[in-house]
Amino acid sequence: MKKLSSQLYIDGEIESGSDVRNQNVTAIMAVSNIVKSSLGPLGLDKMMVDDIGDITITNDGATILKKLDIEHPASKVLVELANLQDKEVGDGTTSVVILAAELLRRANELIKSVHPTSIIGGYRLASKEACKYIKDNLVTPIEDLNEEALINIAKTSMSSKIIGGEADFFSEMCVKAMKRVKSENKKGKLKYPIRSVNVLKCHGGSMKDSTFVEGYAINCIIGDQSMPKKIENAKIACLDFNLNKYRMKQGVKLTVTDPHAIKEIQKREQDITKEQINKILNSGANVVLTTEGIDTMCMKYFVEAGVMAVRRVDKKDLLQIAKATGATMLLSLANVLNDEDEEEFNETFLGSAGSVSQEWMSDKELIYFRDCKNTRTSSIVLRGPNDYMLDEMERSVHDVLCILKRTFENKNIVAGGGAVEAALSIYLENFAHTIGTREQLAISQFSESLLVIPKVLAVNAAQDASELVAKLRAHHNASQTDETKRHLAFTGLDLTNGKVRNNLEAGVIEPLISKIKAIQFATEAAITILRIDDLIKLNPEPPKEDPHAGHY
């Protein structure tokens, strides 16, 4: 029992001041050090084995932190931070974690002589100024979104992924996929929904055997081999109920006196199912998709009608197909607008597509929907030797698609390879000297923290980090002090050759929103943990004694 104040006692432990901060910083630096070696094009992968023996091999920061069973409350903030970056941008999760940890480490050193409130104020001001400087001086607009710029953005994102070795091949595929799903919302704004790009995985073959499909592909097959495997001008019915022989509800009892009536009841049960199927067929449907099952009796009617019927379709896929083809997904055939208890299915519920076909891919068959009525869809079928590689390829492709989506919608890019961080470091260092309060010290530490990104990139590439970062800072200092050297503002690291170069010309580029969000999220995470000065941990309640124990 600990005393919290003169009148209040709690059943638990209380830690205050520097002890709590040191614990938080130590825990967060431990998490940061785990993902640090996976940053950049030459970063390394992590293998994680969970409690039941499932293996995950990845270098994606969000996936690594998600798989770690982190218990420390402050470290969980980093996990949430990585998930937020992954959700908002799709890439840059490792960078944002490393930057947040470095900001916190430097703040913890500064807190010995400066109050936390002043540090928090300085960090917020530095973050605001950094984002403003990027938008004013480091952004390159790409209004026409030329093909070369988009492919370079995709290459930059996948340079640190498992598919980085085939960057040319996959970048073109991802750009094609995202361009194809372009749509316009009711406000006239262009949207690029990632859900319209379906990523499938097939065992066998190499990475370069992966294919791009102009249409939506699902990992299903037709219900019976007697059905047609290709239908042109498809009329598609999307159902979210089963098509099995009708049975009376459980608990219903019938008293039958005539044995012939049993056959009549069985015949009527068959007729109810047949009437449902005839309603669907009479509407003109020639492709029927359902998330539930289709039994043998119902399958016979579809085979006789020459209709392609597919069962056990994933609900997520069926929703996407319904949206793309203009179909209405029905939970039942009940007509809610009719007072009478009748079932109805008409042609207004049907979607349409140019063709629906079942085709072989590797050792299994997939069903493809092409030339859909409403929105254009695309699919990427990934090939690889095992599940570990296919899972990591899927994560990599998803990150690239997210980055391309943000680029299409934002239309602004910045140079990569540590160029933005180095430029901001010089700018904020000079900006700090214009502040006449204690926030100056926090802004100065913020500028130093930003250099952790180019330093880690160089270390992971087995280069001399001190020399490369010094050259990088010299170039950016010249760009900000000499008007004739403004072009040096896009100087970043060339990790392959161990030198600095103009990364904008070299094609190492990233979307603006990726850098802005990373700085904002890392600053907010550091401030959140920096504000903590007390840790109150309550003891778990003891198990209650059984009042009936011993009374038998």
URCORPE-V578538 format. One line per field, one symbol per residue. psi: psi as a letter, one per 40 degrees, with the letter a starting at -180 (. if undefined). burial: b if it has 9 or more other C-alpha atoms within 8 Angstrom, else e. A space follows every 50 residues. Layout:
BEGIN
psi->???
burial->???
END
This chain:
BEGIN
psi->hihdadehiigaihhibdddddddddddddddddedeehidfiiiihhha eeehhhhiehdddddddhghdhddddddddddddddddddiedddddddd ddddddddddedeiiddddddddddddddddddddddeihigdegidddd dddddddedeideddfddddddddddddddehihadeehhighddehhhi hhiiiideeiihhgahiigiiidieeiiehhifhhhhhifiigihhiiih ehhhhhdhddddddddddddddddddddddddeehehhhieaihiddddd ddddefihhhifhhddddddddddeeihhhdiehheehdigiiihieeei iiidihihihhbeiiihhhifidcihiiihhiiididddddddddddddd ddddddddddfhiiiafeddddddddddddddeeheaedddddddddddd edddddddddefihdddddddddddddddedhdefdeeeehahgddefai ihdddeegiiidddddddddddddddddddeheihhhiiihihiiheehe g.
burial->ebebeeeebbebbbbbeeebbbebbebbbebbbebbbbbbbbbbebebbe eeeebbbbbbbbbbbeeeeeeeebbbbbbebbbebbeebbbbbbbbbbbb bbbbbbbbebbeebebebbbbbbbbbbebbbebbeeebbeebeebeeebb bbbbbbbbbbbbbbebbeebbbbbbebbebbbbbeeeeebbbbbebbbbb bbbbbbbeebebbbbbbbebbbbeeebbbebeebbbbbbbbbbbbeeeee eeeeeeeeeebbeeeeeebbebbbebbebbbebebbbbbbbbbbbeebbe bbbeebbbbbbbbeeebbbbbbbbbbbbbbeebebeeeeeeeeebbeebb bbbbbbbbbeebeebbbbbbbbbebbbbbbbbbbbeebbbebbbbbbbbb bbbbbbbbbbbbbbbbbbbbbbbbbbbbbeebeeeeeebbbbbbbbbbbb bbbbbbbbbbbebbbeebbebbbebbbbbbeeeebbebbbbbbbbeebeb bbbbeebbbbbbbbebbbbbbbbebbbebbebbbbeeeeeeeeeeeeeee ee
END
